[in-house]
Amino acid sequence: MSSRYDATEELSGAEYLASIYGTEKDKVNCSFFFKIGACRHGDKCLRAHHRPSFSNTVLLKNFYLSPAIGQADAYDRLGKANNLEQQHFDEFYEEVFTEMERKYGPVEELNICENIGEHMIGNVYVKFVYEKDAEKAVQGLENRWFNGQPIYAELSPVSDFREARCRQHEISTCSKGGFCNFMHLKDVSDDVYERCYGGKGARYRSGRRHDRFYADDGYDDRRERDRNDRDRSRDRSRDRNDRDRDRRRRRRDEDDDFHDHRR
């Protein structure tokens, strides 16, 4: 009679718990919250939801409001955006990406859910390159608003979005539709993706069109950014003027040397 070998049998208690943390075998910690950063049971979940003290990923809860959500057939139409819906999403994506990079630091990934379950609807995940920038973003977004709505930001345990994505949705059509508990991530247009993750110059120029971020006290962040842009422009102008002046001085010196030599 043969028995199947289980490598976990040789682990100590602490090692075993560490090996199953966040998996289906873990009876203490919620695997969905660990993978997705959200759980349909919320605070009523029988398993623990551990919010990290350090993470590269920031969750902006229920942040994206799709124009398709309020329609009666949203369940069927989700993921089949028409041109206007795609344009709305592209503008939102680019504006958020630009704001996060401009104020907090380089962004590795920006992922936006198109699920319609209450715990996932409109969730936006910003994965920064550095943990310190994610922490700075959570602190900086406190008491800030976007498009008339308060921003709720927190560090998320999600680090690998390959584990968080719904594979059925990636390949074809998910049998659970928009109420699936794995991420249905909305695709951004190729040109917007290129502007965001490609050339920075194009990205920063395009980020000025729609600016809906502002602070709780009504202070418009655009004024600060405009002032910073003007300061950078003046600095560049001064640098160019200094270089031109140096070149003119060198030419005069070279001409003087040439005439002295001829005399």
Beta strands, then each sheet from edge to edge (+ up, - down):
strand 1: 57-60
strand 2: 107-112
strand 3: 124-128
strand 4: 144-146
strand 5: 149-150
strand 6: 153-156
strand 7: 213-215
sheet 1: 2+ 3- 1+ 6-
sheet 2: 5+ 4- 7+
end
